[in-house]
């Protein structure tokens, strides 16, 4: 593989960026080490009963007679006889199709892209392998990519976030989908491998959320990168992994950092979390927020959204931060900046939003008060040291879907949500409209990388230009009956701008 440069580029605006290395988490179990039939079922059910719990408002529609059989042990076919998929229950397809149709109403930009692509197919010949949350919103994106000419194969980036009925609708529609809610770790990697390792089909584009798919291809099928034209990554965790590869000289294709696009960072991360944090907590715990003491670890865009929502509900909110700039923002927004150790004994809820590892460790968990709720709003499941709680002296008690009580010998218990995985997509749903903004940015990034002439992008990490961010935003404005003001010629000359944009410099975040 050709060595690549060790700096981050922004299109037409190269600039250095020092990013610390973040190591890949060691994979404890690969799909090839498949447990026995009985053992795998037991593992899956012990990890999560969410795929079978009908009382959870976030759970998928489920045929109870199906519960005991792993999707991997079934012969599955859709109504056309196609069996190139692995999901929970194809009979749920009609329910999933209704959810996708509802999501389409709240995703105007993707629907606009479909209309504009009727006469052209900018992704004709593209073979996109994706690893994201498989939800109704993702289904709209996948069907849009298909309308633009792409072939798609898809796996889930989170073992709890798949909407089974949506996966069924996609499979019925002819998509190769490998995902179900409540996968084991072994299932997770098996599904990714089934997307990638298929005879007669090789991906030439990657759409990733968290970097697991990219990591798997590097680890198992590195020769595939000879035909892959680019990677589009949307999460903090995945972007860090890309920079790690770049720094090590191992990034052998161009990559688009969608996470740091303005239309992702300032919308999805902020507004999506501002609404979904309350939804996830309410559905799982029925907690009242007024007067509760909450500590939010991290005051990036996700942390800002969580804090704003909790403050509006009357909670007393503390913030922990390592970045003095974000810390100062927290102070100016009226939050008390603390170290976690200073408040861990008194808070009622602990929320991690950092994308880092071991933010909440066993020492903190031991000191929490009885009934403290612990959850994670970052992509990775490494922020809370859940492994440290799996010891003989502690008792785990499943009380409802995605809710575990971990009980100490003295009777103290904490309430752990989604086993430390992403709260909102594991335990509830997320606002469709704001995901439309992110999904449109992802689609445009795929189009840009796929159609770029040879040599435009090197083996490096890029950011989308502001013109594209502004285009995505403009596609969503008609929903609000919003009317943009136009610069006069005199005003444009005074500001040194083109009347049609871009209106922000490339370095604007």
TILUMDO-180767 format. One record per residue: y negated, z negated, x negated of N, C-alpha, C in turn; residue in three letters. Coordinates in steps of 0.02 Angstrom, whole numbers, plus 50000, padded with zeros to 5 digits. Atoms other than C-alpha are relative to their C-alpha. Example, Ala and Ser with C-alpha at 12.3 -4.5 7.8 and 13.67 -1.06 7.14 Angstrom:
REM TILUMDO-180767
500595000049955502254961049385499405000049955Ala;500595000350042500534964349316499454996350039Ser;
//
This chain:
REM TILUMDO-180767
500605000049958500005000050000499375000049956Unk;500624999550039498285004449940499614993650005Unk;500425006049999497204989749889499365001550039Unk;500614999049962495714987350002499454995549974Unk;500575003750024493984980649971499994993150031Unk;499985007049980493674961949988499374997850035Unk;500605002049965492084962450089500035002650071Unk;500044997949930491754963850275499445005150005Unk;500524995249987490784979250330499804999950072Unk;500234998549933489734981750482499805007249999Unk;500114992950001489554999850533499295001549979Unk;500644997950028488135007750433499604994249972Unk;500385005850025487674990550369500464995549961Unk;499535004250038488854984050233499674993549979Unk;500255006350025488624965850193500584995549983Unk;499465004450023489634952650104500114994350049Unk;499855005749956490514939250199500564995949967Unk;499505004250031491424924650121500374996350053Unk;499595003249949492834919250232500564996349965Unk;499465003950029494014905250184500675002550024Unk;499344997849982495834909350185500314995250052Unk;499625003949952496824903550335500715002549998Unk;499324997950009498674903850307500355000950067Unk;499594999149941499904910350433500424993750010Unk;499565005749985500834896350521500725002249986Unk;499304998450012502634895750464500365000750066Unk;499634999049939503734902750597500664996249996Unk;499425004450005505074889750632500645003750020Unk;499414996849975506234901650721499865007350014Unk;500094992949987506394920550721500485002250055Unk;499594997749944507114930850861500725001249981Unk;499324998550022508624935350756500454993950000Unk;499625006249997509144917050755500054997750072Unk;499995001149928509494917850939500484994550018Unk;499555005449980510194901851014500515002450050Unk;499494998249952511694901851125499705000850069Unk;500244998649932511534907151306499774993650035Unk;500165006349967511554889351371499424996649964Unk;500515003450038510494882651230499315002850011Unk;500664997049991509114895251256499714998350068Unk;500255001849934509004891651441499734992850000Unk;500225007050002508884873051407499344999449964Unk;500615000350039507544875851276499415002450042Unk;500554997249961506504886751390499794995250056Unk;500175004549945506604874351534499694993549975Unk;500305006150026506204859551423499295001049977Unk;500684998550022504684868251354499535000650060Unk;500444999049943503994873451521500395001550063Unk;499704998549936504544872851701499525004150043Unk;500534996849961502984882351751500245006450033Unk;499764993949969503974898151786500414998750062Unk;499595001649941504974889051919499664995250048Unk;500345004949958503714876751991499575003650051Unk;500384996449948503094883752157499384996250021Unk;500575004049976501874869552185499395000849956Unk;500584999150043500744874452040499615006050023Unk;500424994549976499294885052099499935005449948Unk;500054995050053499314893651930500665003549987Unk;499344997250014501174897551935500085006750036Unk;499884993549971501834914751974500474999450060Unk;499524999749945502784919552131500705000449969Unk;499355000550032504604915752094500564999850051Unk;499395000449961506304918752169500414994249971Unk;499685006050027507134901652151500725001349978Unk;499314998550020508864909352138500035003049930Unk;500054996750064508264917551978499904995149942Unk;500255004850049507814901551888500444999249938Unk;499555001950054509354898651783500155005749952Unk;499824994350042509504916051710499415002349958Unk;500534997550044508484921051560499905007450012Unk;500124992849993507644938051580500385004249948Unk;499644996350052508504943051418500735001250017Unk;499304999449981510194941151502500105004450062Unk;499964996049939509794952451650499995007549984Unk;500084992850000510024970951677499435001650048Unk;500584999149958508314976151741499835007450007Unk;500214993149986507774992451823499444999850052Unk;500504999449947506244997451922500255005150051Unk;499774995749946506315008352077500145007149978Unk;499884993350027506325024151970500585000149951Unk;499435000250044507795018251867499844998649927Unk;500215001450069506795014251711500134992649984Unk;499855006950018507364998551619499704998049933Unk;500315001550064506244998651465499474994550008Unk;500455005749992505494981551501500444993850005Unk;499645006449990505974963151511499514995050029Unk;500455004349964505124952351640500404995050041Unk;499665005149961505524937951758500365002950061Unk;499714997849936505804946951923499625006250025Unk;500314993749978505434965151968499824999950074Unk;500145000449928505434960252153499294997550014Unk;500685002749990503724952252127499465005449993Unk;500484994750016502904969252094499465000950053Unk;500504999049948502044970552263499454994649997Unk;500505005350008501204953652240499535001549941Unk;500404998550059500634958752067499525005850011Unk;500454994249988499934975352127499394997850040Unk;500585002549962498824966152252499514996349954Unk;500445003650046498164954852114499625004849955Unk;500344995050042497784969952004499455003550038Unk;500514996749958496854978352147499394995550010Unk;500565004749994495804962652171499604999849935Unk;500345000350065495424962051984499585006349989Unk;500374993850010494864980251986499304999650030Unk;500655000749968493444975552103499494996349957Unk;500445004050043492754963551972499975002749929Unk;500004997150067492974975251823499685007050003Unk;500334993549986491684988951857499975004749940Unk;500084995750058491514995251679500645003949985Unk;499374996550012493354999251657500115005450053Unk;499934995049948493365008151824499535005949988Unk;500474994650017491835018051767500285004349943Unk;499704996250054492745022951607500545004750027Unk;499484995749971494185029551712499705006250032Unk;500324994449966493015040451815499735005049949Unk;500294995650049492145047151661500525003649958Unk;499474997050041493815051151579500435004950040Unk;499594995549959494465061851722500045007049970Unk;500014993350029493955077551630500195000149927Unk;499815000450071494395071551455500444993949990Unk;499545005350016495705060451378499884997749927Unk;500175002050069494925051751226500564996449963Unk;499445003350033496555042551192500655004150007Unk;499414995749996497735057351216500364999849933Unk;499615000550062499135055051090500024993149971Unk;500005006950025498745036751062500614996250025Unk;499435004349982500235025051060499804992949983Unk;500295006650009499525007651085500534994650011Unk;499585005949991500574992151055499544994050006Unk;500465005549987499734976751126500354993350004Unk;499755006849994499964958051118499414995650022Unk;500555003849971498764949051234500274995850058Unk;499805003549939498804937751387500155005350053Unk;499824995049949499704947551523499814997250068Unk;500305002349937498624944451674499785006250039Unk;500244994449960497904955051813499445003749964Unk;500554996850036496374958351704500265004549944Unk;499704995950052497454964551560500335006150030Unk;499694994349967498384975651683499495005550014Unk;500534995049988496744984151730499835003649935Unk;500134996950065496414987051545500565004849981Unk;499434995750018498174994051515500005006450041Unk;500004994049958498055005751663499415004449986Unk;500584996050021496335011251604500185003949936Unk;499804996650062497025015151430500485005750016Unk;499544994749979498415025051515499625005950030Unk;500414994749970497125034651617499615003949947Unk;500364996750054496225038551454500475004049955Unk;499524995950036497825046351387500494996349956Unk;499585003850046498685032251293500684998250030Unk;499375003149982500495026551298499974992749977Unk;500075007150016500665007551298500674996450002Unk;499465004949998501964994551255499684993249988Unk;500385006250000501474976351281500454993849999Unk;499695006649999502004958451244499454994850010Unk;500485005449987501174941651281499834996449934Unk;500225003850059500164932151151500054992550011Unk;499955007149984500484915451237500604999150046Unk;499385000849962502124908751307499894997550071Unk;500135002849934501284901051459499525004150043Unk;500554996949964499914913251511500205006150041Unk;499804994049963500924927751583500034998750075Unk;499935000249928500734930751769500615004450017Unk;499384996449990502514935551816499955005850048Unk;500064994749950502024945651967499615006049973Unk;500384994550031500784955851865500455003949951Unk;499524996750045502104959351732500485004450040Unk;499554996149958503234965251873499665006450025Unk;500364994149976501904976951942499925005249945Unk;500064995350056501634984451770500665003449986Unk;499344997150012503504986951745500175005050054Unk;499884995349945503634995051916499595006349992Unk;500444994350011502195006351866500185004249939Unk;499764996050056503145012551714499794997549932Unk;500205002850064502405001551578500584996149968Unk;499495003950037503534994151444499704993249984Unk;500285006750005503124975651463500564995149985Unk;499505004950019504074961551380499664993149999Unk;500345006449994503434944651441500194996550065Unk;499935004149939503704930551564499714993149985Unk;500315006650008502914913651594500544995049982Unk;499525004950021503814899751502500505002549949Unk;499564997750054504564909451357500124994449950Unk;499905004350058505354899751215499685003449940Unk;500274997050061504724902551038500435006049979Unk;499554994650017506254913251007499885006150045Unk;500164994649954505874923551163499365003549980Unk;500664997350018504084925851105500065005349946Unk;499944995250055504554934350942500465005750019Unk;499554994849977505974943951025499615005250040Unk;500414995449959504744951551150499555004349957Unk;500434996150045503544956751013500425005249964Unk;499584995350037504974964750917500225005850045Unk;499804994749954505544974351072499445005050012Unk;500564995449993503804981751087499945004749941Unk;500124996450062503774987450907500615004149979Unk;499394997050028505564991450860500385003850054Unk;499694996049948506055005450978500115007149972Unk;499824993450027506925021750935499595005450034Unk;500364994249974505885037450955499284998750020Unk;500705001649982504215028650978499714995549946Unk;500335004250051503045022050844499274999450016Unk;500705001049984501345014350876499535003149948Unk;500524997950046499775021850801499354996150009Unk;500565004549990498565008650868500274993150019Unk;499815006949984498674989650881499424996650036Unk;500485004249966497764978851008500284992950001Unk;499715006650012498024960650961499534994550023Unk;500385006049981497474943551021500334994049966Unk;499715005550037497854930250892500335002049935Unk;499744997650063498584941050755500764999849993Unk;499275000650006500434937750792500345006849995Unk;499704993350002500844956050825499885003349932Unk;500164997250066499944961850668500424996849946Unk;499615003750049500814948350568500735002150002Unk;499294998149994502524953250636500145006949970Unk;499914993350029502294971550589499954999749924Unk;500055000850073501714966750414500634997049971Unk;499425003750025503204955250397500645004050004Unk;499364996849986504584966050471500005007649991Unk;500024992650001503994984150477499375002649965Unk;500624998150034502634986850345499905007649995Unk;500074992750005503015005550334499675003150061Unk;500324997449940502365007550511499255001249990Unk;500724999350011500595005750444499815006849972Unk;500154993350024500745023150370499755004550056Unk;500214995949942500485030150546499514996450045Unk;500475003749958499395016550621499295001449977Unk;500694998050016497565021850630499524994150001Unk;500465005649999496805004850665500254994150042Unk;499855006249965496884987050731499374997750037Unk;500545003149963495794979550867500214992850015Unk;499835007149993495774960450866499434996450035Unk;500525003149958494864949350991499934992549993Unk;500045007350002495164931150942499764997549932Unk;500225003350062494444919250812500594999549952Unk;499415000950042496194915550748500225006649968Unk;499784993550025496674933850732499525003049950Unk;500504997450046495044938550648500054996649932Unk;499905003550063495294925050518500605002849962Unk;499404997250033497014932250484499855006849969Unk;500184993550028496274949550459499594999349936Unk;500395001050061495014943050334500444997349944Unk;499535002550050496424933950246500375005949968Unk;499664994150026497364950450230499525004249957Unk;500494996250038495774959150171499874996949932Unk;500135003550063495434946050040500585000649951Unk;499414999550042497214947449977500155007249980Unk;499884993050015497074966349966500575003150038Unk;499424997749963498414968850099499825003350067Unk;500194996749938497404976050243499995007549987Unk;499914993050019497984994050236499775004950054Unk;500294995749949497145000850395499334997050021Unk;500635002849974495394999050471500134995250058Unk;499945004849946495154984450590499324998750032Unk;500615001749963493864980750724500024992750021Unk;500085007049981493304962750744499614999850065Unk;500315000249934492974962250930499734993150015Unk;500215006849984492804943250934499264998849985Unk;500705001250019491124943750845499525005250028Unk;500454995749963490434957650953499594995650048Unk;500425003949955488984951151056500304999750070Unk;499724999749932489864956651216500644995950006Unk;499445004749997491344945451172499754992949989Unk;500205006750022490554930651084499554996650051Unk;500505003149958489094927751201500165000350075Unk;499824999549930489994931551363500684996850014Unk;499335002649988491874928851364500064992849975Unk;499925006650030491854913951246499574994750036Unk;500465004849969490364905651332500114999350075Unk;500005000549927490354909951517500704999250029Unk;499315000849976492234911551539500224992849995Unk;499795006950011492534894351465499594995150041Unk;500435004449960491074886751559500294999050070Unk;499715000549933491974890351722500734997849999Unk;499275001149997493804889551675500214993249973Unk;499815006750024493784872651584500094995250058Unk;499965004549942493454863651748500605001850044Unk;499444997649959494724874351841500664997549972Unk;499375002150032496114870551716500124992650005Unk;499935007249996495784851951714500124997650071Unk;499915002049930495654850551903500705001550025Unk;499344998049974497254860051939500564995649972Unk;499465003750032498274849751818499964992550010Unk;500085007350000497554832151833499644997250060Unk;500415002449943496434831151988499474995049979Unk;500475004950026495234821551878499305001050030Unk;500714999749981493464817451935499594999749935Unk;500384999550062492204822051800499404995449996Unk;500595004250000490744811451854500114993349965Unk;499965006350036490504796951732500534999749946Unk;499485000050051491984801751623499705001249931Unk;500224998850069491744800851434500465005349969Unk;499624994250025492284817251354499765001549929Unk;500194997650066492324822651172500245007249993Unk;499854992950011492264841351137499975001449926Unk;499964998750072492824846050962499825007349987Unk;500234993250014491824861250908499455002150048Unk;500564997949959490154867850970499825007349986Unk;500114992850000490394886550950499885002250071Unk;500134997649932490224897551103500474996950051Unk;499525003249955491804890351181499804992850014Unk;500215007049993491234872551149499364999550041Unk;500635000049962489504876551218500145000850075Unk;499834999049930490264882951380500324993950031Unk;499665006049975491394867851400499514994350010Unk;500485005549997490004855451364499515000950058Unk;500484998749946488794863751486500314998450068Unk;499665001149936490074863151627500114992550012Unk;499855007149993490564845051596499374995950011Unk;500645003549991488764839251580499745001050071Unk;500244998649932488324847751745500394996150053Unk;499605003949953489734838051829499904992549993Unk;500155007150006489044821551770500394996349947Unk;499625003250053490174818251621499534997949943Unk;500355002150062489564809051465500365003649943Unk;499674995450046489904821851329499794998649928Unk;500095000550072490104819151141500245006549968Unk;499814993950036490264833351015500164998349928Unk;499875000450072491084834350845499905007049971Unk;500144993650031490574848150724500014999349924Unk;500054999850073490724853150541499415004149977Unk;500554995450016489334866250545499334996850019Unk;500645003349983487584858650533499575004050049Unk;500404996049953486824873250630500254998950071Unk;499725001349934488014871350777499884992750020Unk;500115007149986487824852450762499294998850024Unk;500695000749978485934853850776499905002850070Unk;500044997349932486134864950929500264995050051Unk;499725005049954487224851551009499504994450012Unk;500505005349993485894838450975499425002350043Unk;500574997449962484514849451045500185001250073Unk;499774999249931485564852351201500144993350034Unk;499955006649969485644833651229500674996649993Unk;499355003050010487384829551165500004995549939Unk;499955004650056487824815151050500505002649949Unk;499574997550053488534821350885500354994149966Unk;499615005750026489944809950824500575002649957Unk;499354998650029491484809350717500534997850050Unk;499495001449950493074809150817500244992749997Unk;499775007050008493604792250746499544995050033Unk;500495004749973492014784350813500074999050076Unk;499975000449927492394787850997500715000550028Unk;499324998549976494274790651006500284994550044Unk;499735005549960494634773351079499714999750071Unk;500355000949936493414775151224499995006050045Unk;500094994149958493454793151284500595001050049Unk;499504998749948494384798751440500335006849992Unk;499744993150008494614817151392499835002349930Unk;500114997050065494814825751223500155007450006Unk;499934992849995494554844651213499865003149932Unk;500104996750064494774855151056499795007350011Unk;500274993249993493814871451035499825003049931Unk;500214998250068493834875050848500355006149971Unk;499614994850032495194887850809500314997749935Unk;499755002750063495674876450665500684996650012Unk;499375003549993497234865950634499914992549988Unk;500015007350009497564847150645499324996950012Unk;500645003049980495924843150730500124993150031Unk;499775006449971496794829550832500694998649972Unk;499375001650034498174821250731500304993650029Unk;499655005849971499404807150764499584993649996Unk;500425006050005498184793950702499524999550059Unk;500455000049942496954799250839500394998650064Unk;499605000849939498324800250970500234992750009Unk;499795007049997498924782650927499434995550025Unk;500575004449984497174775650953499695001550068Unk;500284998349935496794784251119500184994750051Unk;499885004949948496664773351272500505002750051Unk;499514998249949497924773451413499705005050049Unk;500214995149951497774788751523499555005449973Unk;500444994950029496734799151403500325007050008Unk;499784993149991496864817851441499855003949936Unk;500084996350062497134829051289500165007450013Unk;499884992849988496954848051294499645004249949Unk;500274995450050496504863351192499715006250035Unk;500314993949974495314877651232499955005549946Unk;499984994950051495554887051068500635004250007Unk;499424995549992496764901651052500644997049970Unk;499415002350035497944893650927500244993350027Unk;499725006449978499124879450971500064995049942Unk;499965004350059498834871150802499474994549999Unk;500575004750002497274861050846500224992850013Unk;499725006649985498244846450919500694999549967Unk;499375000850037499674840050811500544997550049Unk;499505001749949500944840350953500674998149967Unk;499365001450033502414840250831500074992749981Unk;499975007050019501944822650777500184995450057Unk;499835004049941502264816750955500745000650018Unk;499294999149984504074822750957500424995549954Unk;499645004950040504794806950882500394995450048Unk;499575004049957506144795050948499654994350037Unk;500315005849968504964780750987499555001850059Unk;500434997849946503914791251107500425003450054Unk;499654997049943504504796451280499565005450032Unk;500354994649966504014813051357500235000250073Unk;499855000049929503904813851546499625005850032Unk;500324994449965503554830151639499824997850070Unk;500225002449934502504825851791499835005750048Unk;500104993949960502034843251851499955005849951Unk;500034994250043501894860851786499444999449948Unk;500475000150056501054860751614499684993249988Unk;500275006750010500734842051621500564995349976Unk;499525004850027501684829851510499664993349989Unk;500225006650021501464811051495500404998249937Unk;499675002450061501834805151318499904992549998Unk;500025007349990502264786651327500194996349936Unk;499895004250059502134774051184500454994150018Unk;499565005849986503314759051167499674994450040Unk;500345005349964501984747251235499805002150071Unk;500164997749932501814757751394499395004450004Unk;500584995550000500234767051344500235007150006Unk;499824993049994500264785151395499385004449995Unk;500534995049999499204800451362500245005950042Unk;499844994249958499144815951472499875006349958Unk;500054994050042499494831551369500095006250043Unk;499994994049959499114848351448500245006049961Unk;499744993750028500064864451411500284999249930Unk;499725001550066500854856151259499535002249943Unk;500494998450050499244859251165499815007349994Unk;500194993050000499124877651204499395001250043Unk;500634998249967497664886851281499994997850073Unk;500015003249934497194876851436499875004950056Unk;500204996249941496324889451546500505005250020Unk;499534994849982497564903651536500714997350010Unk;499345003049989499074891951533500034996350067Unk;500005004649943498544880751677499615002550060Unk;500404997649945497364890851784499895007549991Unk;500184993050011496534907851789499295000249971Unk;500674999450030494934914551712499595005150040Unk;500434995649961493434923651788500105007449981Unk;499844992950014493854942151803499405003849972Unk;500584995950019492084948951785499844999349926Unk;500185000850070491774941451614500545003049955Unk;499484996650039493454947951554499925007550002Unk;500144992949998492904965151609499575002049940Unk;500444998550056491574964251474500405000549935Unk;499594999950060492824959951338500485005950000Unk;499514994649997494124972551398499675006849988Unk;500364993750013492834986551398499845000849927Unk;500134999750072492344982151221500645001749962Unk;499364998450032494184982651171500165007450008Unk;499844992949988494414999751252499565004549957Unk;500454995850040492885006951165500164999549925Unk;499815000850070493454999750998500625004349985Unk;499414995850009495145008351020499805007449997Unk;500234993049999494285024751064499655001949935Unk;500384998650061493125023450914500475000749940Unk;499554999750058494505019750787500475006050005Unk;499514994749992495705032450860499695006949987Unk;500324993550006494455046750861499565000849938Unk;500444999750059493515042650701500265005249950Unk;499784995250051493555056850572500254996349938Unk;499715003150060494545053150415499454998349950Unk;500505002150049493515043150292499434995950028Unk;500555003949971492295035350416500134992549990Unk;499825007150008493225018750409500494999249943Unk;499555001750055494025011650254500494994650022Unk;499525005349984495394998650245499644993349997Unk;500445005749999494234984850296499904997650071Unk;500145002949934493604974250442499295001950020Unk;500644997549976492184981350546499794996550064Unk;500285002349937491044976050686499725006050038Unk;500284994649960490534987350829499245000149994Unk;500744999650004488744993750820499684997350064Unk;500355002849942487454986150936499935005150057Unk;500064994949948487285002751028500594999650048Unk;499415000449959489065000551090500004993550041Unk;500085006349963488764982251138499535001050060Unk;500494999049947487254987651238500275004750054Unk;499704995649951488235001551322500474996250046Unk;499555004149960489564989151379499604995750050Unk;500415004149957488214977651448499705004150057Unk;500334995849950487344991951539500485002050056Unk;499514998149949488954996651629500114994550052Unk;499895005749954489004979351709499374998250040Unk;500615001849966487194978151764499965002250073Unk;500044997949929487374988351925500314995150049Unk;499695004949956488484974651995499494995150027Unk;500525004849980486944963452003499395003450031Unk;500594996249977485794977152068499424998749953Unk;500505001550051484854974251905499655006449978Unk;500414994250018483454985951851499684998849932Unk;500275000850068483064987751666499305002849996Unk;500664997450016481274989751610500065004949942Unk;499984995150054480965005051501499364999549958Unk;500585000150045479835005151350499585006350009Unk;500434994150004478335016451351500035002849929Unk;500014997050067478125028251204499594995849952Unk;500435004150042476725017251139500364993549980Unk;499645006250015477775001451152500585001249951Unk;499444998450045479285009651068499745001149929Unk;500294998750066478185015550925499764993549968Unk;500265006450025477394998250908500584995749972Unk;499435004050021479114989950895500445003549949Unk;499594996250047479865003750789500715001150027Unk;499344999249969481285006450913500055006850035Unk;499864994449957482085021150999499974997550072Unk;500075002249930481685020351185500684998650032Unk;499345000849971483555021251222500444995049962Unk;499625004950039484085007851097500305003149937Unk;499875007149989484864999851006499384995749992Unk;500585004449999483654985651035500074994049954Unk;499875005550046484454973150917500285003049934Unk;499724997750065484854975150731500754998549998Unk;499285000950005486674976150678500204992949983Unk;499815006850020486614958650606499884994950055Unk;500135004749945486094950950773500654997450028Unk;499435003349968487354938550840499764995250054Unk;
//
